[in-house]
Amino acid sequence: MKFIEHDLGGSTAVEIVSDEVVINAEQDVLDLMADIGYLYDSRKIILNREILNDEFFDLSSGMAGSVMQKFSNYRVQAAIIVDFNDAGKSLKAFIIECNRTGQVIFTADMNTALEALV
């Protein structure tokens, strides 16, 4: 796992990159938020689909809701880069609601993610 800093012109977003799943539980998100806050003094995180456990996208598991709540509680803004063209109706509704609030943004590409975090 590595961290990549993205300058947002006054703040920094930190992208988490890994070939392996990094987020398997709520505690993993808390650990990443703490690491990024401490190491980079940033409250903006970019997550790629590859680092999220498949359970995250199964809304019945409750994992996505719990993770979103952690971002909200700790006032950390996140962008999740993933293609949701094949997502079911419930997942699409969840994504629309998350994007509406702006705390966590789901997007298909890095440029849109960076624009949303500015």
LINJO-V852838 format. One record per residue. N is the residue number from 1. PHI is phi in whole degrees, 0 to 359 (999 if undefined). OMEGA is omega in whole degrees, -180 to 180 (NA if undefined). Layout:
BEGIN
N&PHI&OMEGA + N&PHI&OMEGA
END
This chain:
BEGIN
1&999&175 + 2&219&180 + 3&248&176 + 4&239&179 + 5&276&175 + 6&237&179 + 7&284&-180 + 8&252&180 + 9&69&-180 + 10&123&175 + 11&213&-178 + 12&232&170 + 13&254&-178 + 14&244&178 + 15&268&177 + 16&259&-176 + 17&239&178 + 18&198&174 + 19&275&-177 + 20&242&174 + 21&293&-178 + 22&252&-177 + 23&253&178 + 24&247&-176 + 25&202&179 + 26&304&-178 + 27&299&178 + 28&298&178 + 29&293&179 + 30&299&179 + 31&297&179 + 32&295&178 + 33&299&179 + 34&294&180 + 35&299&-178 + 36&292&176 + 37&296&-179 + 38&286&-175 + 39&284&-173 + 40&238&-177 + 41&51&-177 + 42&237&176 + 43&241&180 + 44&227&-174 + 45&233&174 + 46&244&-180 + 47&244&173 + 48&266&-177 + 49&309&-174 + 50&298&-177 + 51&268&-179 + 52&261&175 + 53&299&179 + 54&303&179 + 55&301&179 + 56&304&-175 + 57&272&174 + 58&263&-173 + 59&300&-180 + 60&293&179 + 61&286&-179 + 62&83&-176 + 63&296&-178 + 64&300&179 + 65&298&179 + 66&294&179 + 67&294&178 + 68&300&180 + 69&296&178 + 70&297&178 + 71&301&-180 + 72&293&-178 + 73&301&-176 + 74&261&177 + 75&52&176 + 76&252&178 + 77&270&-177 + 78&227&171 + 79&239&179 + 80&248&-178 + 81&264&-177 + 82&198&177 + 83&267&-177 + 84&250&-180 + 85&300&-178 + 86&261&-178 + 87&290&177 + 88&285&-176 + 89&300&-179 + 90&294&180 + 91&294&177 + 92&298&178 + 93&297&178 + 94&298&180 + 95&297&179 + 96&300&180 + 97&295&178 + 98&299&-179 + 99&296&179 + 100&295&-178 + 101&282&176 + 102&85&178 + 103&290&175 + 104&233&-178 + 105&245&173 + 106&259&-178 + 107&212&-177 + 108&269&-176 + 109&213&-176 + 110&295&-178 + 111&302&179 + 112&294&178 + 113&299&-179 + 114&296&178 + 115&299&-179 + 116&292&-177 + 117&272&-180 + 118&292&NA
END
